[in-house]
Amino acid sequence: MARPRYYVPAISRPIVAALFYEARRRRIPMTRLVDRLLQESLCGTPGWRTASRDWPELAHPTRPDQPGG
């Protein structure tokens, strides 16, 4: 199997379980929950600003549950 060309972090099983149950409680996909949580945590940080140089859509983020997000 080919290795991805970008970093794919491993997430611990207990965190995945918490995400699963929270996503189920909110009735949204886990990926949408993860995107939302990370965006809320990182928006405006130095890392976010640096990444927005390569990813202009970060300069004007939309919520993952809104059109275009």
ROKEKOL-260542 format. One record per atom (N, C-alpha, C): x, y, z; residue number from 1; residue in one letter; atom name; chain. Coordinates in Angstrom, 1 decimal. Layout:
<nodes>
- X,Y,Z,NUM,a,CA,A
...
</nodes>
This chain:
<nodes>
- 0.8,-1.2,0.0,1,m,N,A
- 0.0,0.0,0.0,1,m,CA,A
- 0.9,1.2,0.0,1,m,C,A
- 0.6,2.2,-0.8,2,a,N,A
- 1.3,3.4,-0.9,2,a,CA,A
- 1.1,4.3,0.3,2,a,C,A
- 2.2,4.9,0.7,3,r,N,A
- 2.1,5.8,1.9,3,r,CA,A
- 1.7,7.2,1.4,3,r,C,A
- 0.8,7.9,2.2,4,p,N,A
- 0.4,9.2,1.9,4,p,CA,A
- 1.6,10.2,1.8,4,p,C,A
- 1.5,11.2,1.1,5,r,N,A
- 2.6,12.2,1.0,5,r,CA,A
- 2.4,13.3,2.0,5,r,C,A
- 1.5,13.2,2.9,6,y,N,A
- 1.3,14.2,3.9,6,y,CA,A
- 1.2,13.4,5.2,6,y,C,A
- 1.3,14.1,6.3,7,y,N,A
- 1.3,13.6,7.7,7,y,CA,A
- -0.2,13.2,8.0,7,y,C,A
- -0.4,12.0,8.5,8,v,N,A
- -1.7,11.5,8.9,8,v,CA,A
- -1.5,11.1,10.4,8,v,C,A
- -2.0,12.0,11.3,9,p,N,A
- -1.8,11.7,12.8,9,p,CA,A
- -2.6,10.6,13.2,9,p,C,A
- -2.1,9.8,14.1,10,a,N,A
- -2.9,8.7,14.7,10,a,CA,A
- -3.7,9.3,15.9,10,a,C,A
- -4.9,9.0,16.1,11,i,N,A
- -5.7,9.5,17.2,11,i,CA,A
- -6.0,8.3,18.1,11,i,C,A
- -5.8,8.5,19.4,12,s,N,A
- -6.0,7.4,20.3,12,s,CA,A
- -7.4,6.9,20.3,12,s,C,A
- -7.5,5.6,20.6,13,r,N,A
- -8.9,4.9,20.6,13,r,CA,A
- -9.8,5.6,21.6,13,r,C,A
- -9.4,6.0,22.8,14,p,N,A
- -10.4,6.6,23.7,14,p,CA,A
- -10.9,8.0,23.1,14,p,C,A
- -10.1,8.7,22.4,15,i,N,A
- -10.5,10.0,21.8,15,i,CA,A
- -11.5,9.7,20.7,15,i,C,A
- -11.2,8.7,19.9,16,v,N,A
- -12.1,8.3,18.8,16,v,CA,A
- -13.4,7.8,19.3,16,v,C,A
- -13.4,7.1,20.4,17,a,N,A
- -14.7,6.7,21.0,17,a,CA,A
- -15.5,7.9,21.5,17,a,C,A
- -14.8,8.9,22.1,18,a,N,A
- -15.5,10.1,22.6,18,a,CA,A
- -16.1,10.8,21.4,18,a,C,A
- -15.3,10.9,20.3,19,l,N,A
- -15.8,11.6,19.1,19,l,CA,A
- -17.0,10.9,18.5,19,l,C,A
- -16.9,9.6,18.5,20,f,N,A
- -18.0,8.8,17.9,20,f,CA,A
- -19.3,9.0,18.7,20,f,C,A
- -19.3,9.0,20.0,21,y,N,A
- -20.5,9.1,20.8,21,y,CA,A
- -21.0,10.6,20.8,21,y,C,A
- -20.1,11.5,20.7,22,e,N,A
- -20.5,12.9,20.6,22,e,CA,A
- -21.1,13.2,19.3,22,e,C,A
- -20.5,12.7,18.2,23,a,N,A
- -21.1,12.9,16.9,23,a,CA,A
- -22.5,12.2,16.8,23,a,C,A
- -22.6,11.1,17.4,24,r,N,A
- -23.9,10.4,17.4,24,r,CA,A
- -24.9,11.2,18.2,24,r,C,A
- -24.5,11.7,19.3,25,r,N,A
- -25.4,12.5,20.1,25,r,CA,A
- -25.9,13.8,19.3,25,r,C,A
- -25.0,14.4,18.6,26,r,N,A
- -25.3,15.6,17.8,26,r,CA,A
- -26.0,15.3,16.5,26,r,C,A
- -25.9,14.0,16.1,27,r,N,A
- -26.5,13.5,14.9,27,r,CA,A
- -25.8,14.2,13.7,27,r,C,A
- -24.5,14.2,13.7,28,i,N,A
- -23.7,14.7,12.6,28,i,CA,A
- -22.5,13.7,12.4,28,i,C,A
- -22.0,13.6,11.2,29,p,N,A
- -20.8,12.8,10.9,29,p,CA,A
- -19.6,13.1,11.8,29,p,C,A
- -18.8,12.1,12.1,30,m,N,A
- -17.6,12.4,12.9,30,m,CA,A
- -16.7,13.3,12.3,30,m,C,A
- -16.6,13.2,11.0,31,t,N,A
- -15.6,14.1,10.3,31,t,CA,A
- -16.1,15.6,10.4,31,t,C,A
- -17.4,15.8,10.4,32,r,N,A
- -17.9,17.2,10.5,32,r,CA,A
- -17.6,17.7,11.9,32,r,C,A
- -17.8,16.8,12.9,33,l,N,A
- -17.5,17.2,14.3,33,l,CA,A
- -16.1,17.5,14.5,33,l,C,A
- -15.2,16.7,14.0,34,v,N,A
- -13.8,16.9,14.1,34,v,CA,A
- -13.4,18.3,13.4,34,v,C,A
- -13.9,18.5,12.2,35,d,N,A
- -13.6,19.8,11.5,35,d,CA,A
- -14.0,20.9,12.4,35,d,C,A
- -15.2,20.9,12.9,36,r,N,A
- -15.8,22.0,13.7,36,r,CA,A
- -14.9,22.2,14.9,36,r,C,A
- -14.6,21.1,15.7,37,l,N,A
- -13.8,21.3,16.9,37,l,CA,A
- -12.4,21.9,16.6,37,l,C,A
- -11.8,21.4,15.6,38,l,N,A
- -10.5,21.9,15.3,38,l,CA,A
- -10.5,23.3,14.8,38,l,C,A
- -11.5,23.6,14.0,39,q,N,A
- -11.6,25.0,13.5,39,q,CA,A
- -11.8,26.0,14.7,39,q,C,A
- -12.7,25.6,15.6,40,e,N,A
- -13.0,26.5,16.7,40,e,CA,A
- -11.8,26.6,17.6,40,e,C,A
- -11.0,25.6,17.7,41,s,N,A
- -9.8,25.6,18.6,41,s,CA,A
- -8.6,26.4,17.9,41,s,C,A
- -8.5,26.3,16.6,42,l,N,A
- -7.3,26.8,16.0,42,l,CA,A
- -7.4,28.1,15.3,42,l,C,A
- -8.7,28.5,15.0,43,c,N,A
- -8.9,29.8,14.2,43,c,CA,A
- -8.3,30.9,15.0,43,c,C,A
- -7.4,31.7,14.3,44,g,N,A
- -6.8,32.9,14.9,44,g,CA,A
- -5.5,32.6,15.5,44,g,C,A
- -5.0,31.4,15.6,45,t,N,A
- -3.8,31.1,16.2,45,t,CA,A
- -2.6,31.3,15.2,45,t,C,A
- -1.4,31.4,15.7,46,p,N,A
- -0.3,31.6,14.8,46,p,CA,A
- -0.2,30.5,13.7,46,p,C,A
- -0.4,29.3,14.1,47,g,N,A
- -0.4,28.2,13.1,47,g,CA,A
- -1.5,28.4,12.1,47,g,C,A
- -2.6,28.8,12.5,48,w,N,A
- -3.7,29.0,11.5,48,w,CA,A
- -3.4,30.1,10.5,48,w,C,A
- -2.8,31.2,11.1,49,r,N,A
- -2.4,32.3,10.2,49,r,CA,A
- -1.3,31.9,9.2,49,r,C,A
- -0.3,31.1,9.7,50,t,N,A
- 0.7,30.6,8.8,50,t,CA,A
- 0.1,29.7,7.7,50,t,C,A
- -0.8,28.8,8.1,51,a,N,A
- -1.4,27.9,7.1,51,a,CA,A
- -2.2,28.6,6.1,51,a,C,A
- -2.8,29.7,6.5,52,s,N,A
- -3.7,30.5,5.6,52,s,CA,A
- -2.9,31.1,4.5,52,s,C,A
- -1.6,31.2,4.6,53,r,N,A
- -0.8,31.6,3.4,53,r,CA,A
- -0.9,30.7,2.3,53,r,C,A
- -0.9,29.4,2.6,54,d,N,A
- -1.0,28.3,1.6,54,d,CA,A
- -2.5,27.9,1.3,54,d,C,A
- -3.3,28.2,2.2,55,w,N,A
- -4.7,27.8,2.1,55,w,CA,A
- -5.6,29.0,2.3,55,w,C,A
- -5.8,29.8,1.2,56,p,N,A
- -6.6,31.1,1.4,56,p,CA,A
- -8.0,30.9,2.0,56,p,C,A
- -8.6,29.7,1.8,57,e,N,A
- -9.9,29.6,2.4,57,e,CA,A
- -9.9,29.7,4.0,57,e,C,A
- -8.7,29.5,4.6,58,l,N,A
- -8.6,29.7,6.0,58,l,CA,A
- -8.7,31.1,6.4,58,l,C,A
- -8.5,32.0,5.5,59,a,N,A
- -8.5,33.5,5.9,59,a,CA,A
- -10.0,33.9,6.1,59,a,C,A
- -10.9,33.2,5.5,60,h,N,A
- -12.4,33.5,5.7,60,h,CA,A
- -13.1,32.2,5.9,60,h,C,A
- -12.9,31.5,7.1,61,p,N,A
- -13.4,30.2,7.3,61,p,CA,A
- -14.9,30.3,7.4,61,p,C,A
- -15.6,29.2,7.0,62,t,N,A
- -17.0,29.0,7.1,62,t,CA,A
- -17.2,27.8,8.1,62,t,C,A
- -18.3,27.8,8.8,63,r,N,A
- -18.5,26.7,9.7,63,r,CA,A
- -18.8,25.4,8.8,63,r,C,A
- -18.2,24.3,9.3,64,p,N,A
- -18.4,23.1,8.5,64,p,CA,A
- -19.9,22.7,8.2,64,p,C,A
- -20.8,23.2,9.0,65,d,N,A
- -22.2,22.8,8.8,65,d,CA,A
- -22.9,23.9,7.9,65,d,C,A
- -22.2,24.8,7.4,66,q,N,A
- -22.8,25.9,6.5,66,q,CA,A
- -22.4,25.6,5.1,66,q,C,A
- -23.1,26.1,4.1,67,p,N,A
- -22.7,25.9,2.7,67,p,CA,A
- -21.3,26.4,2.5,67,p,C,A
- -20.5,25.6,1.7,68,g,N,A
- -19.2,26.0,1.4,68,g,CA,A
- -18.2,25.6,2.5,68,g,C,A
- -18.7,25.0,3.6,69,g,N,A
- -17.8,24.6,4.7,69,g,CA,A
- -17.8,23.1,4.9,69,g,C,A
</nodes>
